[in-house]
Every structure is written in structure tokens, then in C-alpha cells.
Amino acid sequence: MPLSLRTSRRLFSTSSTVSVRRKLVADIVSPAVFTTEKPGLPQPRPIAPQPSSSQHTSLESFLAYAQDAKLSTSSTTYVGTYYEYLCALSLRRLGFDLTRTGGRADAGIDLLGSWQLPDATHPLRCIVQCKKLKAKAGPNLVRELEGAFAGAPAGWRGEDVVGVLCAGREATKGVREAIRNARRGLVWCQIEDLGNGVGRVRQMLWNQRIGVLGAEGVSVGIRHTLVAGDVKDRVSHDEVVLMWKGEVWEPL
């Protein structure tokens, strides 16, 4: 069954330099594996997870720590930690509240937290893996994420817990098919590093299970922003936004 991506050319102007292309990319429609009946309401978010480091708890504090510790920016520790914090910060604009838990013995889970959706009574609990890839992403990454559910801590177990996979590359056909066929609710986010601690979400896909859990009626749009400057020198930035009832939805 081919993927179904809903599209529209309609533009929504939000300022003189910003426009939104509604429903450019939407959820991956899965075969009828699940019942259409909604499950019990997701449970309220459990006690917030503890950060994995006492030396830094945000991207800003990590950058300060790395500078003081003279940590090489090309080291595996720096690259991985930086990208995990960048993902947490970038996803905040889409309703995610995440804490970095990655490190030794992290059971393959880099971030823990919740995802607040427009019409959900309670936020969805989620586990997140972050992959700053140079090569194309393969469906093996989706299988790794599915395996990480087994190591989730207390409070992040159950059928209504969502898995989120963040990567610096677009989802390949194999990734899309793996997410579509997954029995759990899975989300793919392409998060681009713009440098200097700034990131943006370029692509967001989810399977049918996410809709059942609370994303029904929510779609993905692209906000097109022109950076200030001379017309000929302006640079455009495209970033994912969530759409709800025909409008851009942003968490309070």
C-alpha cells in the first residue's frame, strides 16, 4: 500500500515575511492493523525524569561546560550530546517537553518526556532517540527504536507511549514503510543543525497509531520565512509547524 501524503497549495500569511503551506507533509497512513476505537485516555505525565548529567541540563549549559572543559567539538561525546540537546530544544516549539537522559547505560533512550497535542486531555509520554547521521537512514533505525521500549523506565511503559526518532536526514522509503507498519505509535523528525545552537525541524511523519492516541485532526505544515536583508541576498528557511483547525498551532 503506497504512502498517502496529503497536500495543499493554499497559503496562510502570518506576517510580511512568513507564510504557511498547509498540510504539505502529513501522517503516514497505515493499513488497518488497529481498531478505530480510541483507547483509554493517556495517563498524565509521570514525575519528570532526572537529567543524565549534573554538569549540564540544557544546550546552553552544555556549550558553556564544553568550553570550560575544552571538549573537542569533533569528539563523539560532544557531537552526540550537542545533537540531543538541539533536538529537545527544536521539538519544544511543537509541544514536546523533553529531558536528556542519554549517556552510559541509557538503554538506547536519549530523551524522555511528553508531547502535548491540541485536543489531547493529557500529553502523550514519549521516548526519543537522536541520530545525527551522515549517511542515509535505514529501516534498521526504526527497529532499534522499537527495541528501546523494552528498556524504558517506570512511567514510560505501556501501549500508549510514543517513540520518536530524530535524525539529520530525510526519511527514506524504507524508513517510511517501517514506521507505517510499526505496531506502536512512532514519529520521525528530521532536525537540521543550523549552527550556533540553532536547529529547525524540516520533516515530520507519523503513523496511524499516533492519530488514534491523540493526533487525529492534527496535520503538518511548512512555514516559509525570509531572513531580513536585501531582496537579492535574502535566504529562505522552511520549518515544520503543526496545523489545527486550519491554523498554525503552537504550545502556550
N, C-alpha and C positions, 0 to 999 in steps of 0.2 A: 504494500500500500504506500503510495508516494506521500511525502510530507505535504501538508497543506499550510501555506503561508498566506495569511490574509493581507491584502494591500489596499491602499487608497492614495489618490493623488491630492486629496483635499488638504489645504494648508490652513493652519491656525496661527495667526500673528499674535505674538505675545509682547513684542517691543519692536522698535525700528530695526533692530539687528538680529532678532531671534524669530524663528518660525518653527512649527512642529508639523511633521509629516505623520499623520495618524495611522496607526496600525501598519507601519512598514514591515515590521517583523512581529510575528505573533507566536502563540504556543504551537508546539508540535502536536498534531492530532494523532492520537494513538488508536490502535484497533480496540474494539470493545472488549477489553480484558476486565475492566472494573464495572461494578454496578453503578448506575447513575444515581442511586440513592446516596444522599450525603451521610458521612459517618458522624459519630458523635462530635460535638464541638471540641476543637483543640483545647488542650489544657492550658491554663495561664502559665506564663513563663516561670520556670523554677528559679531558685536562687541563682543570681548571676555567677558564672564561672570565675574562678580565680585566674588572674593573668599568669602566664608561664614564667615571667621574669619579674623580679623586684627592682631591676635596674632601669626598665623602660616599660611603659604601658600604652604608648601611642607612637605614631610615626614621628611626631615632633621630638618626643623624649628619646626615641631610638637614635635619631640623627644626631642629637646632642651627645648621647652616650658613645656612639661610634666615633665621633670626632675626638672626644676626650680620650677614648681608649686606643685611638689611632688604628681603628679597624680598617683593613683594606676593603675598598669598595668592590673589589673583584672577587673577594672571598665568598665561598659558598654560604657561610653564616650570614654575611651582610646581605647578599643578593636575596636569599630566601626570606630573611626576617623583614627586610625592606618591602618586598612584594606582598607579604602577608598583611603588613600594616596598611599598605597602599590599597589593597583590596577592601579591607574593613572600612577605610575612610571613604572610598569611592562608592561603596554599596550603601552607605548611610543615607545618601540622597534618594535611594529607592525604598526606604523604610526598614533597612536592616540595622540591627543593634548587635554588634559582634565584639567579642573579646579574643585576643590572640592567646591560644593555648599550645601552639606548636613548639616543638623542642624535642629533647630526648624522651623516649617512651611516650610519644603523643598519640600512639595508636593510629597514625595516619590522619589525624584531625588537626588542622591548623587554626581554625577559628570556630568558636561556639557562640550561639546566641539565638536571636529571634528575628522574624520578618513580619512586620505589621502590614497588612493589606487593607485597602479602603473599607471593605464591607465585612471584615472578619471581627468577630466578638473578641477573640484573643489572638495575639500574634502566634505565628507558626514557629515552632522550635526548629532550629536547623544546625547541621554540621557542615563545615566548609573545608574544602581542600584547595590550595593555591598552587598553581603550576606556571612558573614563568618559563615558557618553552621557546626554544629557538627553532625546533623542527615542527612539522605539522602534528596536531593532536590526533591520537588514535582511540578507538573504542576501548582499548585496554585501560585508559584513564577512567572511563565510566565504571568499569568492573572494579577498579581499585577503590573508587568512591563507594560503591555498593558494599564492598568488603569492610569499609571503615565503620559501618553502622554497628558491627559486632563489638567494636571497642569503645563505643560511645559511653560516656559516664552516666551515672544515675541522673535522671531528669531529662535526658536526651535519648530515651529509648521508647520505642513504640511505633506503630504503623503510621502515625501522623507526623513523625519527624521527617523533615525535608533535607535532602542532600544538595549542596551547591558546589559546583566545580568552576573555579576561576582560572583563566589562562590568558596568556597574551596573544593568542592566535584565534582565528575564527574556527568555529566548529566545522569539522569535515563531515562528509556524507556518512562515514562510519560512526562518528560521534552522535550525529543526529538520530540515526537509526537505533543506536544503543540506548539513548535517552528515551526515545519514543517507546521502546519495548520494555523498559525497566518497570518492575512491579511497584517500586517506591516512587514517591514524588521527587523528581530531580530537576535541577535548574542549571543551565550553562550560562556563564557570563564571560565575555571577552573584555578584559580590563587592560587598557593600554597605559603604559608609563610615559608621561609627557616630560618627566624630569623635574628635579627640584621639589619632590614630594607631591606632585600633582598627577592625578590619574583620572581617567574617564572610562565609563562603560560603553563599549562600542557595539556590543551584540548581547542579546538576552533571549534565551529559549527555554521553554519548559514543556513537560509532558502533560497528558490529560489528568494524571493523578493530582497535579498541583491545582488544577481547576476545581476538582472535587473537594480538595481540602480548604479552598477559600479564595482562589483567584478567578472564579467564574465572573465574567464581565470585565475583567481587567485585561488590557492589551498593552502592547509595547509600541512606542513611537520613537521618532528620532527628532531631536531638537537641533536645528541648524543655526549656529552662531557665527557671526562675522566679527573677528577681532578688530578693534579700533585701529585706524591708520588710514593712509592714503588708499583710495579705491583700488588702484592697481597693485598695491602691496598687501591688501587685506588677506588674512588667512582664515579659512572656514574650519570650524570644529563641529563634528557631528557627535551627539551624545544621546544615549538611551534615556527615555523618560517613560513613566507608567501613565497610561490613559485610563480614566474612569468617568463614565457618563459623558463622553465627548470632550472632556477637559484634561489637562495635564494634572496628575495627582502628585502632590509632594507631602511627605510626612510633616507634622507640626514640629 
